[in-house]
């Protein structure tokens, strides 16, 4: 049965009108009087739904261009007074304040406005909700007596409990109150981020999703989303990283590797496939045909492509799915912006394979965050691109057009291999990758060992300057024809001279690409 007066009241003030009319009609049927702010009231009146304007209740007009509508004791007092507490009940009666039992508010879309380049600053500031946040926080504070709703997806749950039990349960009201405070905290974080304009680097971690385990099975793990302007992911991404179509739960390492693969494939405008193992690329290939790019990336290092993570920057084709199955490629995760129907049907045969849709580009992310002992490191994302005009040839031997194309391809790849990193490439395919080494010449040797005979006539990329000529000498042993590196070593003159002596073309970028 209801807690108080037979005529219960609901206050509706929603920016998101999804499900509004059906919700309001059911509330009426359940015996609620409806109160609404101007925009919501107009929608309901247009649907012939009886509703009382808040101005009628407060006997005070909406003012200052709509900035003040609900900030009034007859609204906030009706939400906040404690039912059953004698002093509050008497004070409410003396002031002529009747209770409001349900508050449904969706906030102005500040985040969307702040991301819209066409919006002026004045327009964005007008999307900072004040009254809505106040109503929600008041209702959530008094959740012992008031139902607070900030998300239209909760309408049905609320209506079901009221229909069945005459009221919402204390458990549901507590859950919804927590959701309100999460929502308003997220909202405030977005406003803070916008107003601080890069001077504030605070981070809020939200929507913790429990993982199968951490880095190892004996470790506990969770995935949290960054919540701030430009970071908030949409609600349909319930798996926490991309939208999962099938497969086992994501683990800590699955997410790390999938993120590494997706970051790498985003470097390329042309159709590209990236294979990642332990956060390092094992094969990357670009081709006009994404199915062919997939095959070339796999062929680049089949030995490492076991328990691999695959990222595509084009929809996954049926041909790719067929190759995955026919060649028995043991794949943990595949992520792509979409999947052909035929590909989806084939991939369903691999029940454990995690099939993800990811459409978010990582280019909107401004910062990298990494936890360290008693703190957190923050840095800007490495969004620096290198084009042909940025290259300086430092040898008498000039690279050919084909070599320049491959050098720029290899540079994009080496950016995503752990430092020290060296990449051998030919025809827009990595043929050997040496990553995560303490010595750059060792990284060169590993890349050469993986490339084998394919290294003859290939190009090489180094993510940082070559400190000694030894890496050039090692590359020459295996037939490397051109090298791209940042330059800047105190031994540059020796390194350049060695390349000239060995007949290798060398270009510098002036940009380092460390990736720890």
C-alpha positions in Angstrom: 0.0 0.0 0.0 1.2 3.6 -0.5 3.1 5.2 2.3 1.1 8.4 2.5 -1.7 10.3 0.9 -3.9 8.4 -1.5 -3.2 11.0 -4.2 0.5 10.6 -4.8 2.4 13.0 -6.9 5.2 12.6 -9.5 7.4 15.4 -10.8 8.5 14.9 -14.4 11.2 17.1 -16.0 13.0 15.3 -18.8 15.4 16.3 -21.5 15.3 12.8 -22.9 11.7 12.1 -23.9 12.2 8.4 -24.5 9.3 6.5 -23.0 7.8 9.6 -21.4 4.2 9.4 -22.5 3.8 5.7 -21.7 5.4 6.2 -18.3 3.1 9.2 -17.6 -0.1 7.4 -18.6 0.7 4.4 -16.4 1.5 6.7 -13.4 -1.9 8.3 -13.9 -3.6 4.9 -14.0 -1.8 4.0 -10.8 -3.3 7.1 -9.1 -0.5 9.7 -9.4 -1.0 13.4 -10.0 1.5 14.6 -12.5 3.6 17.8 -12.2 5.9 18.9 -15.0 8.2 21.6 -16.1 7.3 23.6 -19.3 8.9 21.4 -22.0 7.8 18.1 -20.5 4.3 19.5 -19.8 3.9 20.6 -23.4 4.7 17.1 -24.6 2.2 15.5 -22.2 -0.5 18.1 -23.0 0.0 17.4 -26.7 -0.8 13.7 -25.9 -3.9 14.7 -23.9 -2.4 13.6 -20.6 -3.6 15.7 -17.6 -0.6 17.5 -16.0 -0.1 20.4 -13.6 2.6 23.0 -14.3 5.1 23.6 -11.6 4.4 27.3 -11.9 0.8 26.5 -10.6 2.2 24.7 -7.6 4.8 27.3 -6.7 2.7 30.3 -7.7 5.9 31.7 -9.2 6.7 32.0 -12.9 9.6 30.4 -14.8 12.2 33.1 -15.1 15.6 34.1 -16.5 15.1 32.3 -19.8 14.1 29.1 -18.1 17.1 29.0 -15.8 14.9 29.0 -12.7 11.8 26.7 -12.7 11.9 24.3 -9.8 14.2 25.9 -7.2 11.4 26.6 -4.8 10.5 25.4 -1.2 7.2 24.0 -2.4 9.1 21.7 -4.8 12.2 20.9 -2.8 10.4 20.8 0.5 7.8 18.4 -0.9 10.7 16.1 -2.0 12.9 16.4 1.1 10.7 16.4 4.1 10.9 13.2 6.1 7.7 11.3 6.1 6.7 10.0 9.6 8.9 12.5 11.4 6.5 14.5 13.5 8.3 17.8 13.3 8.7 17.6 9.5 5.1 16.5 9.0 3.9 19.4 11.1 6.1 21.9 9.3 5.0 20.7 5.9 1.4 21.0 7.0 2.0 24.5 8.3 3.7 25.6 5.1 1.1 24.0 2.9 3.6 21.5 1.3 2.2 18.2 0.1 4.7 15.4 -0.6 6.2 14.6 -4.0 6.7 10.8 -4.1 8.5 10.3 -7.4 10.9 12.4 -9.3 11.9 11.6 -12.9 14.6 13.9 -14.4 16.9 13.5 -17.3 19.6 16.2 -17.4 20.3 18.7 -20.2 22.7 17.0 -22.7 25.8 18.9 -21.7 28.3 16.3 -22.8 26.8 16.1 -26.3 26.8 19.9 -26.6 30.4 20.3 -25.4 31.5 17.8 -28.1 29.6 19.6 -30.8 32.1 21.9 -32.7 29.2 24.0 -34.0 28.1 25.0 -30.5 29.2 28.4 -29.1 30.5 28.6 -25.5 27.3 30.4 -24.5 25.2 27.6 -25.9 27.2 25.0 -24.1 27.0 26.8 -20.8 23.2 26.9 -21.2 23.2 23.1 -21.2 24.6 23.0 -17.7 21.6 21.7 -15.7 21.1 23.2 -12.3 17.5 22.6 -11.3 17.5 19.0 -12.7 20.6 18.1 -10.7 19.1 19.6 -7.6 15.8 17.7 -7.9 17.6 14.4 -8.4 20.0 14.9 -5.5 17.1 15.9 -3.2 15.1 12.9 -4.2 18.1 10.6 -3.9 18.9 11.9 -0.4 15.3 11.2 0.7 15.3 7.7 -1.0 13.7 6.3 2.1 10.5 7.9 1.0 11.0 9.1 -2.6 11.7 7.3 -5.9 14.4 9.1 -7.9 14.7 8.2 -11.6 17.5 9.6 -13.8 17.4 7.0 -16.6 14.3 6.2 -18.8 15.5 2.5 -18.9 14.3 2.3 -15.3 10.7 3.4 -16.0 9.4 -0.2 -16.4 11.1 -1.5 -13.2 9.5 1.3 -11.2 6.1 0.8 -12.7 6.2 -2.9 -12.3 6.9 -2.6 -8.5 4.2 0.0 -8.0 1.7 -2.0 -10.0 2.5 -5.2 -8.0 3.1 -3.9 -4.5 1.6 -0.4 -4.5 5.0 1.2 -4.1 8.6 0.8 -5.0 10.7 -1.3 -2.6 13.3 0.2 -0.3 16.0 -1.8 -2.2 15.0 -0.4 -5.5 14.9 3.2 -4.2 18.4 2.8 -2.7 19.7 1.4 -6.0 18.2 4.2 -8.0 19.5 6.8 -5.5 23.1 5.4 -6.0 22.6 5.6 -9.7 21.5 9.3 -9.4 24.7 10.2 -7.5 26.8 8.4 -10.0 25.0 10.3 -12.8 25.4 13.7 -11.2 29.0 13.0 -10.3 29.7 12.1 -13.9 27.9 15.1 -15.1 29.9 17.4 -12.9 33.1 15.8 -14.0 32.3 16.6 -17.6 31.6 20.2 -16.8 34.8 20.4 -14.8 36.8 19.0 -17.7 35.2 21.4 -20.1 35.7 24.5 -18.0 39.2 23.7 -17.0 40.4 23.4 -20.6 43.4 21.1 -20.2 44.5 22.7 -16.9 42.7 20.0 -14.9 43.6 16.4 -15.4 41.4 14.7 -12.9 39.9 11.4 -13.8 36.8 9.5 -12.6 36.6 5.8 -12.9 33.1 4.5 -13.4 31.1 1.4 -14.3 33.4 -1.2 -12.9 33.0 -4.4 -14.7 34.3 -7.6 -13.1 36.7 -9.5 -15.3 37.3 -13.3 -15.4 40.6 -12.5 -13.6 43.5 -10.2 -13.7 46.9 -10.6 -15.5 47.1 -14.1 -14.0 44.2 -16.4 -12.9 45.1 -15.8 -9.2 44.6 -12.1 -9.5 41.3 -10.2 -9.2 40.5 -7.8 -12.1 38.0 -5.1 -13.0 37.6 -2.8 -16.0 36.5 0.8 -15.3 35.5 3.4 -17.8 37.0 6.9 -17.8 34.1 9.4 -17.3 34.8 12.9 -18.5 34.1 15.0 -21.5 35.0 13.0 -24.6 35.4 9.7 -22.6 31.9 8.7 -21.6 30.9 5.6 -23.5 27.3 4.9 -24.4 25.1 2.7 -22.3 24.8 0.0 -24.9 28.5 -0.9 -24.4 27.7 -3.2 -21.6 30.8 -5.3 -21.9 32.9 -2.4 -21.0 35.2 -2.4 -24.1 33.3 -2.5 -27.3 30.1 -4.3 -27.8 30.5 -8.1 -27.5 28.5 -10.2 -30.0 29.6 -13.6 -28.7 32.3 -15.5 -26.8 33.7 -15.9 -23.3 34.0 -13.1 -20.8 36.8 -10.6 -21.5 39.9 -11.0 -19.3 42.3 -8.3 -18.2 44.8 -9.3 -20.9 42.1 -9.6 -23.5 41.2 -5.9 -23.0 44.8 -4.8 -22.9 45.6 -6.7 -26.1 42.4 -5.6 -27.8 43.1 -2.0 -27.0 46.7 -2.3 -28.3 45.4 -3.8 -31.6 42.6 -1.3 -32.0 45.0 1.6 -31.3 47.4 0.3 -34.0 44.8 -0.3 -36.7 43.5 3.3 -36.2 46.8 4.6 -37.5 45.9 3.5 -41.0 43.4 5.0 -43.4 43.8 2.2 -46.0 42.2 -1.2 -45.2 44.5 -2.8 -42.5 44.6 -5.8 -40.3 46.6 -6.0 -37.1 47.6 -9.2 -35.2 48.6 -8.6 -31.6 50.2 -11.0 -29.0 51.0 -9.8 -25.5 50.4 -6.1 -26.3 52.9 -6.2 -29.3 52.0 -6.5 -32.9 53.0 -9.8 -34.5 51.8 -8.9 -37.9 50.4 -5.8 -39.6 49.4 -5.5 -43.3 47.6 -2.9 -45.5 46.0 -3.7 -48.8 43.2 -2.4 -51.0 41.3 -5.6 -50.0 40.8 -6.1 -46.2 40.6 -9.9 -46.7 44.0 -9.9 -48.4 45.3 -7.6 -45.6 44.2 -10.1 -43.1 45.9 -13.0 -44.8 49.2 -11.0 -45.2 49.1 -9.9 -41.5 48.7 -13.6 -40.5 51.4 -14.8 -42.9 53.8 -12.2 -41.5 54.4 -14.3 -38.4 52.3 -17.4 -38.2 54.3 -18.8 -35.3 53.4 -15.9 -33.0 49.7 -15.8 -34.1 48.6 -18.4 -31.6 46.1 -17.1 -29.0 46.1 -13.9 -31.0 44.0 -10.7 -30.9 42.9 -9.4 -34.4 41.8 -5.9 -35.2 40.4 -4.7 -38.5 39.6 -1.1 -39.6 37.0 -2.3 -42.1 34.0 -4.6 -41.6 35.0 -8.3 -41.2 34.2 -10.1 -44.4 32.9 -13.6 -44.9 36.2 -14.4 -46.5 38.1 -13.4 -43.4 35.8 -15.6 -41.3 36.4 -18.5 -43.7 40.2 -18.1 -43.5 40.1 -17.9 -39.7 38.3 -21.3 -39.6 40.0 -23.1 -42.5 43.5 -22.1 -41.3 42.6 -23.0 -37.7 43.9 -19.7 -36.4 43.6 -19.8 -32.6 42.1 -16.4 -31.9 41.1 -15.0 -28.5 39.4 -11.8 -29.7 38.5 -10.2 -33.1 37.4 -6.6 -33.1 36.1 -4.7 -36.1 33.7 -1.8 -36.8 31.1 -4.3 -38.3 30.6 -7.8 -39.6 29.1 -9.2 -42.8 26.1 -11.5 -42.2 28.1 -14.4 -43.6 31.0 -13.7 -41.3 28.8 -13.6 -38.3 27.2 -17.0 -39.2 30.7 -18.6 -39.6 32.2 -17.1 -36.5 29.3 -18.5 -34.4 30.9 -21.9 -35.0 33.8 -20.7 -32.7 31.8 -20.4 -29.5 34.6 -19.2 -27.3 35.9 -16.6 -29.7 35.1 -13.1 -28.4 33.6 -11.1 -31.3 33.6 -7.4 -30.7 32.2 -4.4 -32.5 34.2 -1.2 -31.8 33.3 2.0 -33.6 35.0 4.5 -31.3 38.2 6.0 -32.7 40.8 6.5 -30.0 41.7 9.8 -31.6 39.3 11.7 -29.2 41.2 10.6 -26.2 43.4 13.4 -24.9 45.3 11.7 -22.1 47.0 8.4 -21.2 46.7 7.3 -17.6 49.0 4.7 -15.9 49.0 3.8 -12.2 52.4 3.8 -10.4 53.4 3.4 -6.8 51.2 5.8 -4.7 50.1 7.7 -7.8 49.2 8.0 -11.4 51.2 9.2 -14.5 49.3 11.3 -17.0 50.4 12.3 -20.5 49.0 13.5 -23.7 48.2 10.9 -26.3 50.8 10.4 -29.0 48.8 11.7 -32.0 51.8 12.9 -34.0 51.8 11.7 -37.5 54.8 11.6 -39.9 54.3 12.3 -43.6 56.8 12.3 -46.5 57.3 16.1 -46.1 58.6 15.4 -42.6 61.4 13.1 -43.8 65.0 14.3 -44.1 67.3 12.1 -46.2 70.7 11.9 -44.5 72.5 9.7 -47.0 73.7 10.0 -50.5 71.5 7.0 -51.5 67.9 8.3 -51.9 65.0 6.1 -51.1 62.7 5.1 -54.0 59.0 5.9 -54.1 58.1 2.4 -53.1 60.6 2.5 -50.2 59.2 5.8 -48.9 55.7 4.2 -48.9 57.0 1.3 -46.9 59.1 3.5 -44.6 56.0 5.5 -43.6 54.1 2.2 -43.2 56.8 0.8 -41.0 56.9 4.0 -38.9 53.2 3.7 -38.1 53.8 0.1 -37.0 56.9 0.7 -34.9 54.9 3.3 -32.9 52.8 0.4 -31.5 55.6 -2.0 -30.6 57.1 -1.9 -27.1 60.4 0.0 -26.9 63.1 -0.7 -27.8 61.4 -1.6 -31.1 62.5 -2.3 -34.7 60.2 -3.2 -37.6 61.2 -4.7 -40.9 58.5 -4.2 -43.7 58.0 -4.8 -47.4 55.0 -4.1 -49.6 53.1 -2.6 -46.6 53.5 -5.8 -44.6 55.6 -6.3 -41.5 58.0 -9.1 -42.1 59.9 -9.0 -38.8 59.3 -7.2 -35.5 61.7 -6.9 -32.6 60.1 -5.3 -29.6 60.6 -4.7 -25.9 64.4 -5.2 -25.9 67.0 -3.5 -23.7 69.3 -3.2 -26.6 68.4 -1.7 -30.0 70.8 -4.0 -31.9 69.1 -7.0 -30.2 65.7 -5.7 -31.4 67.2 -5.5 -34.9 68.6 -9.0 -34.7 65.2 -10.4 -33.6 63.4 -8.6 -36.4 65.9 -10.0 -38.9 65.5 -13.5 -37.5 61.7 -13.4 -37.8 62.0 -11.9 -41.4 64.5 -14.5 -42.7 65.0 -14.3 -46.4 62.1 -11.8 -46.8 64.3 -9.1 -45.4 66.3 -8.7 -48.6 65.2 -5.3 -50.2 62.9 -4.5 -47.2 62.9 -1.4 -45.1 63.5 -0.9 -41.4 62.0 1.4 -38.8 63.5 2.2 -35.4 61.3 3.9 -32.7 64.2 6.0 -31.4 67.6 7.1 -32.7 70.3 4.6 -33.4 72.9 5.2 -30.7 75.6 3.2 -32.5 76.3 2.1 -36.1 75.9 -1.6 -35.0 72.1 -1.7 -35.8 72.9 -0.5 -39.3 75.5 -3.1 -39.7 73.1 -5.8 -38.5 70.4 -4.6 -40.9 72.8 -4.6 -43.8 73.7 -8.3 -43.1 70.1 -9.2 -43.9 69.6 -7.0 -47.0 67.7 -4.0 -45.6 67.6 -1.3 -48.3 66.3 1.7 -46.4 66.0 2.8 -42.7 63.7 5.4 -41.0 64.6 6.6 -37.5 64.2 9.8 -35.5 67.9 10.9 -35.5 69.3 13.0 -32.8 72.1 10.8 -31.4 75.5 12.3 -30.6 76.8 9.6 -33.0 74.5 10.5 -35.9 77.4 11.4 -38.1 78.9 7.9 -37.6 75.5 6.2 -38.1 74.8 8.1 -41.3 78.3 7.4 -42.6 77.9 3.7 -41.9 74.6 3.7 -43.9 76.3 5.4 -46.8 79.2 3.0 -46.7 76.8 0.0 -46.8 74.6 1.5 -49.6 71.5 1.9 -47.4 69.2 4.9 -47.8 68.4 6.6 -44.4 65.7 9.2 -43.5 65.1 10.8 -40.2 61.8 12.0 -38.8 62.9 14.3 -35.9 60.2 12.6 -33.8 60.7 9.8 -31.3 58.0 7.1 -30.9 58.8 5.3 -27.6 55.9 3.1 -26.4 56.5 1.7 -22.9 
